[in-house]
Structures are given as structure tokens and as C-alpha cells.
């Protein structure tokens, strides 16, 4: 369920998310999103489905979205999540972003071996599900065939959801 409220200049988006481990609410102050929507349309593609997760020398296929505890149990440390995708067709002057949900951890986002950003969701607001999504522009490193890599470190300490519990999004802004 998503509820949007507030003035046109400062909207607040509330979303209730239920996972196997918890139900929580996330709140996003998204003036940046409003500006993008007002200036053009936004198309979002969920990068759900098969991903590769690598821990040390072990690699296996998983289905995302899924919380850290569902796929890695009580493991507290770094993991690499990889997914390949083709570039959307018909792109001209659009900007593209990878949108990451709050993770409860910290790490980096890479596209085609180019660092596109760092994130740290270990603050109290992130752990309580209040942290906004993170956006990383990928317009420049985008190629016809792409390899997305998210290096994520989580140290689950409660029943709150950690990891990629919500879909990673490819966002196209006109």
C-alpha cells in the first residue's frame, strides 16, 4: 500500500511493506522525484528474478527481492549481488538511474566495472525502515549489455528486514 500526502512542493510517501520477517513502513521525502515527474515522465523496470550472490568463493543463484535473512541467514559480512540486463531500446535523451531500496547495510554500486555510488543505510532511520530509496545515475556507463554489481555488507541484529527486500529498479526519466 502506498499513500502520498503533503503539499506539491514537499510530498511524503508512506509505503507499508510486509516480508516474512516483519512489517514496516518506509517514508520518503521526495522533492527530487516530484521535480523529475513534473519535468517529464518516469518509467520504472523492476530488476527482479534471478541474481547471482557471491560470498567469498561461493556463488549461487537466488531470486530477488528477498531479505538478507531469507537468503543468507545470520551471516554478517560482505556479499556481492550481480545481475545482467540489456539496455532499454529507443533511448534518446533520457537519464537512467539504478534505484536501491533501504538495505540496513552499507556498500557500493557498480555498472560495467564503473563505480556509480556508495551508500550507508546503517543509521537508526534506515534500520527502522524510514530511509528513502537511493538513486545512482547510470546514463554514462550504460551499454547495450550491462552487468550490475551491488557490494553489500549487513550485520542483521534484529527481526527488521535487511538486504534487498524490495526490488532494485532501473528508472528511465525523460
matplotlib code that plots the C-alpha trace (Angstrom):
import matplotlib.pyplot as plt

x = [0.0, 1.4, -0.1, 1.1, 0.4, 1.7, 2.0, 3.0, 6.5, 7.2, 5.4, 5.7, 5.3, 4.4, 4.6, 3.8, 5.9, 5.4, 8.1, 8.4, 10.3, 8.5, 6.0, 7.4, 6.7, 9.0, 8.8, 10.4, 10.7, 10.8, 11.0, 13.6, 11.2, 8.5, 10.7, 11.6, 7.9, 6.9, 9.6, 8.9, 7.7, 9.3, 9.3, 10.4, 11.6, 12.0, 15.2, 13.5, 14.1, 17.4, 20.5, 23.9, 25.1, 28.8, 30.2, 33.9, 34.5, 30.8, 28.5, 24.8, 21.7, 18.9, 15.6, 15.3, 13.7, 14.4, 15.6, 19.1, 17.9, 16.0, 19.0, 22.0, 20.6, 22.6, 25.7, 27.0, 29.5, 30.0, 28.1, 28.2, 24.9, 25.2, 22.6, 22.9, 20.4, 20.1, 19.7, 16.2, 15.6, 14.7, 16.6, 17.5, 17.8, 16.6, 18.5, 18.8, 19.1, 19.5, 17.2, 18.1, 15.8, 16.9, 19.2, 20.1, 23.7, 26.4, 28.2, 28.8, 27.0, 28.9, 27.7, 30.0, 33.0, 32.4, 31.6, 28.3, 27.9, 28.3, 25.6, 25.3, 21.9, 23.2, 21.7, 18.8, 16.3, 17.3, 17.1, 13.6, 12.5, 12.4, 15.2, 14.5, 15.5, 19.0, 19.4, 22.5, 22.7, 23.9, 23.4, 27.1, 28.3, 25.1, 25.9, 23.9, 24.6, 25.1, 26.5, 25.1, 27.1, 26.0, 28.5, 26.5, 27.6, 24.9, 25.1, 21.5, 20.8, 17.0, 13.9, 13.9, 14.4, 17.9, 19.2, 17.4, 13.9, 12.3, 13.1, 16.1, 14.7, 16.0, 14.5, 14.2, 13.5, 12.5]
y = [0.0, 3.4, 6.7, 10.1, 13.2, 16.7, 19.9, 19.9, 21.2, 18.5, 15.2, 12.5, 8.9, 6.2, 2.6, -0.4, -3.4, -6.9, -9.6, -13.0, -11.3, -8.1, -5.4, -1.9, 1.4, 3.4, 7.2, 9.1, 12.9, 13.0, 16.5, 15.3, 12.7, 15.3, 17.5, 14.7, 13.8, 17.4, 17.8, 14.5, 11.0, 8.3, 4.6, 2.0, -1.5, -4.0, -5.9, -8.8, -12.5, -14.4, -12.7, -14.2, -13.8, -14.3, -14.8, -15.5, -18.3, -19.5, -18.4, -19.3, -18.1, -16.5, -14.8, -11.1, -9.3, -11.3, -10.2, -10.9, -13.4, -15.4, -16.0, -15.6, -16.4, -14.9, -14.3, -10.9, -9.7, -8.7, -10.2, -9.4, -9.4, -9.5, -9.2, -8.7, -6.8, -5.3, -1.6, -0.5, 0.2, 3.6, 5.7, 9.2, 12.0, 10.1, 9.8, 6.4, 5.5, 2.4, 2.8, 0.8, 0.3, 0.9, -2.1, -1.7, -2.1, -0.3, -0.8, 0.2, 0.0, -0.8, -0.8, -2.4, -2.1, 1.6, 2.8, 4.7, 5.2, 4.3, 4.0, 3.6, 2.6, 1.6, 4.7, 4.3, 5.6, 3.0, 0.2, 1.2, 1.3, 5.0, 5.6, 6.8, 4.9, 5.6, 6.7, 6.3, 7.8, 5.2, 7.2, 7.3, 3.8, 2.2, -0.1, -2.4, -5.3, -4.4, -6.1, -4.6, -5.4, -4.4, -5.0, -5.1, -5.6, -6.3, -7.3, -8.4, -7.7, -7.8, -9.0, -5.9, -6.7, -6.2, -6.5, -6.2, -6.9, -4.6, -4.6, -2.9, -0.6, 0.6, 4.0, 5.9, 9.7, 11.7]
z = [0.0, -0.9, 0.4, -0.8, 1.2, 1.6, -0.4, -4.1, -3.0, -0.4, -0.6, 1.8, 0.6, 3.0, 2.0, 4.1, 3.3, 4.5, 4.4, 6.1, 8.9, 9.6, 8.5, 8.4, 7.0, 4.9, 4.5, 1.6, 1.3, -2.4, -3.8, -6.3, -7.6, -7.9, -9.9, -12.3, -12.8, -13.3, -16.0, -17.8, -17.4, -15.3, -16.4, -13.8, -14.6, -11.7, -11.8, -10.0, -10.6, -10.8, -9.4, -8.5, -4.9, -4.1, -0.6, -0.6, -3.1, -3.0, -5.8, -6.2, -8.0, -5.9, -6.5, -5.6, -3.9, -0.8, 2.6, 3.8, 6.5, 3.9, 1.6, 4.0, 7.4, 10.3, 8.1, 8.9, 6.4, 2.7, -0.2, -3.8, -5.8, -9.6, -12.4, -16.1, -18.2, -21.6, -22.2, -22.9, -26.6, -28.1, -25.6, -26.8, -24.2, -21.2, -17.9, -16.3, -12.7, -10.5, -7.5, -4.4, -1.5, 2.0, 2.9, 6.6, 5.4, 3.5, 0.2, -3.4, -6.7, -9.9, -13.5, -16.1, -13.7, -13.2, -9.6, -9.7, -6.0, -2.3, 0.3, 4.1, 5.5, 8.9, 10.7, 13.0, 10.5, 7.9, 10.3, 11.3, 7.6, 7.4, 5.0, 1.4, -1.7, -3.1, -6.7, -8.7, -12.2, -14.8, -18.0, -18.9, -18.1, -19.7, -22.6, -24.8, -22.4, -18.7, -15.6, -12.3, -9.1, -5.7, -2.9, 0.3, 3.9, 6.5, 10.2, 11.0, 14.7, 14.9, 13.1, 10.9, 7.3, 5.9, 2.4, -0.9, 0.5, -2.1, -5.9, -7.3, -10.0, -13.4, -13.7, -17.0, -16.8, -19.8]

ax = plt.figure().add_subplot(projection="3d")
ax.plot(x, y, z, "-o")
ax.set_aspect("equal")
plt.show()
